[in-house]
Amino acid sequence: MIEILTTEISGYGSIAKMVWVLLVVVILDIASRLLVRKMATLTQKSKTAWDDALIESIGAPVHWLIWVVGLTVALDISGIVPDDVAGMLHVSRILIVVVLFSWFLFRLIESFGNNLVGTTTLSGGTIDQSSVDIVSKLVKLVVVILAVLISMQTLGFSLTGLLAFGGIGGLAVGFAAKDMLANFFGGFMIYFDRPFKVGDWVRSPDREIEGIVEKIGWRVTLIRNFDSRPLYVPNSSFSCITIENVTRMSNRRIYELVGIRYQDASMMNQIVDDVRSYLEAHEGIDQENTLMAGFTAFSASSLDFFIYCFTRTQSGPEYYRVKQDILLKILDIVEGHGASCAFPTTTLDIPGPVNMVKSGVSD
């Protein structure tokens, strides 16, 4: 009888302990939420955004951490869980803590990355989205690898054997997935060499590739052409093709040939001088860059002169507007001197008179 009462009392004691633990969990959860809100209010008043990122990242993982640890501890002290299950519960608790801590680091990396975009570096440049993406992915990859290694060790696997197996397996995977690895390291080269970034207008004279870079991934780069069609280019391709970055052009060039008639040869010198003077006074032309205009060739049906200059703008629409103004003005200059632009003509030189014989039908 005494043993039965002792068992019942100990059972009630375990339940009481569980209740107390759960009560402490609830109190800690409420306290952590209030503390996070208070800290968020304080960090909003600071000039830096890094403390905001930390507080924003820590809230949800801490909430789940308190409940996971609290519930598993309550089950441990309750005495209702068998010993073999208690061991599994302990391992599960460690794995969940590792996952929650990795989740917190992921959120922190994302918040830090968003704050880094657009900031000024020591060299005077700005950090763009592409640089933030590659650094974030690398750090996240390190977090995942560490989390996996800790989890494997918690589950009882030997890290020495695992790393040895990973070396042999990595060699086999490298042969089997060489194209995928080439694209992977090609993506690294894009980030490190920085031939382009997201938002740049690029084109390749080697391939039919031209458009705006929308995304640089681990395996492929998404380029949307001017027909709004997406082009998924494997990253390894950029190591063996030529890429022009139109966005990084400092100027745009205008190079045109203009032909006048042979009978207007006496006006060529004045026409070229007037065209050169017009280009030197044009506000859309970069006067510090190369500017030339001159008679260049005797063509089959025309006397050709050329213009060679650079616009100040890099914008496509503005460039074509400036070019249109220049070409129309050149046409006015040519016609203002009484000359005309030439077009292909054919002249027949027939020696001697030509007798026209009317042929008829005799009756």
C-alpha positions in Angstrom: 0.0 0.0 0.0 2.8 2.4 0.9 4.6 1.6 -2.4 1.4 2.4 -4.3 1.1 5.7 -2.6 4.7 6.5 -3.1 4.4 5.8 -6.8 1.3 8.0 -7.1 3.0 10.9 -5.2 6.1 10.6 -7.5 3.7 10.6 -10.5 2.0 13.8 -9.3 5.5 15.3 -8.6 6.6 14.6 -12.2 3.4 16.2 -13.5 4.0 19.2 -11.2 7.5 19.5 -12.6 6.2 19.4 -16.1 3.7 22.1 -15.3 6.3 24.3 -13.7 8.6 23.8 -16.7 5.9 24.7 -19.2 5.0 27.7 -17.0 8.6 28.8 -17.2 8.6 28.3 -20.9 5.6 30.5 -21.3 7.1 33.2 -19.1 10.4 33.1 -21.0 8.6 33.2 -24.4 6.6 36.3 -23.3 9.7 37.9 -21.8 11.7 37.3 -25.0 9.0 38.8 -27.2 8.8 41.9 -25.0 12.6 42.2 -24.9 12.9 41.9 -28.7 10.2 44.5 -29.2 11.9 46.8 -26.7 15.3 46.3 -28.4 13.7 46.9 -31.8 12.4 50.2 -30.6 15.8 51.2 -29.3 17.7 50.1 -32.4 15.4 52.1 -34.7 16.7 55.2 -33.0 20.3 54.4 -33.9 22.0 55.6 -37.1 23.3 52.1 -38.1 21.1 49.4 -39.6 23.2 46.5 -38.4 21.6 46.3 -35.0 18.1 46.4 -36.7 19.2 43.4 -38.8 20.3 41.5 -35.7 17.1 42.1 -33.8 14.9 41.3 -36.9 16.7 38.0 -37.4 16.7 36.7 -33.8 13.0 37.0 -32.9 11.5 33.9 -34.5 14.4 31.5 -33.9 14.5 32.4 -30.2 10.7 31.8 -29.9 11.0 28.3 -31.3 14.2 27.6 -29.4 12.5 28.3 -26.1 9.6 26.0 -26.9 11.6 23.2 -28.3 14.1 23.1 -25.4 11.3 23.6 -22.9 9.0 20.8 -24.2 11.9 18.3 -24.5 13.1 19.1 -21.0 9.6 18.7 -19.6 9.3 15.3 -21.3 12.7 14.3 -19.8 11.8 15.1 -16.2 8.3 13.7 -16.5 9.5 10.2 -16.2 6.9 9.0 -18.7 9.4 8.6 -21.6 11.3 5.3 -21.7 15.1 5.5 -21.5 15.7 4.5 -25.1 13.3 7.2 -26.3 14.8 9.7 -23.9 18.2 9.2 -25.6 16.5 9.8 -29.0 14.8 12.9 -27.5 18.1 14.3 -26.4 19.6 13.8 -29.9 16.6 15.3 -31.5 16.8 18.3 -29.2 20.4 18.9 -30.3 19.5 18.6 -34.0 16.6 21.0 -33.7 18.8 23.5 -31.9 21.4 23.2 -34.7 18.6 23.8 -37.3 17.3 26.8 -35.4 20.7 28.3 -35.1 21.4 27.8 -38.8 18.0 29.4 -39.5 19.0 32.4 -37.4 22.3 32.7 -39.3 20.5 32.5 -42.6 18.1 35.3 -41.6 21.1 37.4 -40.3 23.0 36.9 -43.6 20.0 38.0 -45.6 19.5 41.1 -43.4 23.1 42.1 -43.6 23.2 41.6 -47.3 20.2 43.8 -47.9 21.9 46.5 -45.8 25.1 46.2 -47.7 23.6 46.9 -51.1 24.4 50.4 -52.2 26.9 51.2 -49.4 30.2 52.8 -50.3 33.4 50.9 -50.1 36.8 52.2 -49.0 37.9 52.5 -52.6 35.0 54.8 -53.3 32.8 52.4 -55.2 29.4 51.0 -54.2 28.5 47.4 -53.4 26.0 46.0 -55.9 23.4 43.2 -55.6 25.6 40.7 -57.5 28.5 41.0 -55.0 26.1 40.6 -52.1 24.5 37.5 -53.7 27.8 35.7 -54.1 29.0 36.5 -50.6 25.7 35.5 -49.1 25.6 32.2 -51.0 29.2 31.4 -49.9 28.5 32.1 -46.3 25.2 30.2 -46.4 27.1 27.2 -47.9 29.6 27.3 -45.1 26.7 27.4 -42.5 25.0 24.4 -44.2 28.3 22.4 -44.3 29.0 23.1 -40.6 25.4 22.2 -39.6 25.6 18.9 -41.5 28.9 18.0 -39.9 27.6 18.8 -36.4 24.4 16.8 -37.1 26.4 13.8 -38.4 28.6 13.9 -35.4 25.6 14.1 -33.1 24.1 11.1 -34.8 27.3 9.1 -34.1 29.0 9.2 -37.5 32.7 9.3 -37.6 33.9 12.6 -39.2 37.2 11.1 -40.2 35.5 8.3 -42.1 33.0 10.7 -43.5 35.6 13.1 -44.8 37.6 10.2 -46.3 34.5 8.9 -48.0 33.7 12.5 -49.1 37.1 12.8 -50.8 36.6 9.6 -52.8 32.9 10.4 -53.5 33.8 13.9 -54.5 36.3 12.6 -57.1 33.6 10.3 -58.6 31.0 13.1 -58.5 33.5 15.4 -60.2 33.9 13.1 -63.2 30.2 12.5 -63.4 29.1 16.1 -63.1 32.0 18.0 -64.7 29.6 20.2 -66.8 27.7 21.2 -63.7 30.9 22.0 -61.8 32.2 24.0 -64.8 29.0 26.1 -64.7 29.4 26.4 -60.9 33.0 27.7 -61.1 32.0 29.8 -64.2 29.6 31.6 -61.9 32.4 32.3 -59.5 34.5 33.8 -62.3 31.6 36.1 -63.2 31.4 37.3 -59.6 35.1 37.7 -59.2 36.0 39.1 -62.7 32.8 41.1 -62.8 32.4 41.4 -66.6 28.7 42.3 -66.0 26.2 42.5 -63.1 22.5 42.3 -62.8 20.8 45.1 -64.8 23.6 45.5 -67.4 23.0 45.4 -71.2 25.3 42.7 -72.6 25.9 41.1 -76.0 28.2 38.6 -77.5 29.5 38.9 -81.1 30.4 35.2 -81.0 26.8 34.1 -80.2 23.3 35.4 -80.6 23.2 36.7 -77.1 22.0 40.2 -76.3 19.8 41.6 -73.6 19.6 42.7 -70.0 21.1 40.5 -67.3 18.3 39.6 -64.8 19.9 37.0 -62.6 23.3 35.4 -62.1 22.8 31.9 -60.7 25.0 29.1 -59.6 24.6 27.2 -62.9 23.1 29.6 -65.5 22.7 33.3 -66.1 19.3 34.7 -67.1 19.5 37.3 -69.9 16.3 38.7 -71.2 16.6 39.9 -74.8 14.8 42.8 -76.4 11.9 40.5 -77.6 11.3 39.8 -73.9 12.4 36.2 -74.4 14.6 34.8 -71.5 18.0 33.3 -72.4 19.4 30.8 -70.0 23.2 30.8 -70.6 25.4 28.2 -68.9 28.0 30.1 -66.8 30.8 28.0 -68.3 30.0 29.6 -71.7 31.3 32.9 -70.6 34.9 31.6 -70.2 35.1 30.9 -74.0 33.1 33.7 -75.6 33.5 37.4 -76.0 31.1 39.6 -74.0 30.5 43.3 -74.7 29.0 45.3 -71.8 27.1 48.0 -73.5 26.1 49.6 -70.2 29.7 50.4 -69.4 30.3 52.3 -72.6 31.8 55.7 -71.8 30.6 57.1 -75.2 28.8 56.0 -78.3 30.4 56.4 -81.7 29.0 57.9 -84.8 30.7 56.8 -88.0 29.0 57.5 -91.3 29.9 57.9 -95.0 28.1 60.5 -97.0 28.4 60.6 -100.8 27.8 63.5 -103.1 27.7 63.6 -106.9 30.8 63.9 -109.0 29.6 67.1 -110.6 29.6 68.6 -107.1 33.3 68.0 -106.6 34.2 71.7 -106.4 31.9 72.1 -103.3 33.4 69.1 -101.4 36.0 71.2 -99.4 33.4 73.7 -98.2 30.9 71.1 -97.3 33.3 69.1 -95.2 34.5 72.3 -93.4 30.9 73.2 -92.6 30.1 69.7 -91.4 33.2 69.7 -89.1 32.3 73.1 -87.7 28.8 72.0 -87.0 30.1 68.9 -85.1 32.5 71.0 -83.1 29.7 73.2 -81.9 27.1 70.4 -81.3 26.3 70.1 -77.5 25.6 66.4 -77.8 29.1 65.6 -79.1 32.0 64.9 -76.8 34.6 67.5 -77.8 37.3 65.9 -75.7 37.1 62.7 -77.8 38.2 62.1 -81.3 36.3 64.2 -83.9 37.1 64.0 -87.6 35.4 64.8 -90.9 37.1 64.6 -94.4 37.0 63.5 -98.0 37.8 59.8 -98.0 37.1 57.9 -101.3 36.2 58.0 -105.0 33.3 55.6 -105.2 31.6 54.2 -108.3 28.8 56.7 -108.2 29.8 59.3 -105.6 32.5 61.2 -103.9 32.5 60.1 -100.2 33.3 62.0 -97.1 33.1 60.6 -93.6 32.2 61.8 -90.1 33.7 60.3 -87.0 32.8 61.4 -83.5 31.4 60.3 -80.1 28.3 61.4 -78.3 28.3 62.4 -74.7 25.4 60.1 -73.8 25.5 56.3 -73.4 21.7 56.0 -73.6 20.4 54.3 -76.7 17.4 56.5 -77.3 19.3 59.7 -76.7 22.1 58.5 -79.0 19.8 57.9 -81.9 18.2 61.3 -81.3 21.6 63.0 -81.6 22.6 61.0 -84.6 19.3 61.8 -86.4 19.9 65.6 -85.7 23.4 65.3 -87.1 22.5 63.4 -90.3 19.6 65.7 -91.1 21.8 68.8 -90.6 24.5 67.3 -92.9 21.8 66.8 -95.5 20.8 70.5 -95.1 24.5 71.6 -95.4 24.9 69.6 -98.6 21.8 71.0 -100.2 22.6 74.5 -98.9 25.7 74.5 -101.2 23.6 73.5 -104.2 24.9 69.9 -104.1 23.1 66.7 -103.8 23.7 63.3 -102.2 24.6 60.7 -104.8 22.8 57.5 -105.6 23.9 54.6 -107.8 23.7 55.6 -111.5 24.8 54.0 -114.8 26.1 56.1 -117.7 26.3 54.6 -121.2 29.1 56.0 -123.4 28.2 55.1 -127.0 30.8 56.3 -129.6 29.3 57.8 -132.8 25.8 58.6 -133.9 23.0 56.1 -133.3 20.7 55.5 -136.2 17.2 54.6 -135.2 15.6 52.3 -137.7 11.9 51.9 -137.6 11.0 48.3 -138.4 7.6 47.5 -139.9 5.7 44.6 -141.3 5.4 44.4 -145.1 2.3 43.4 -146.8 
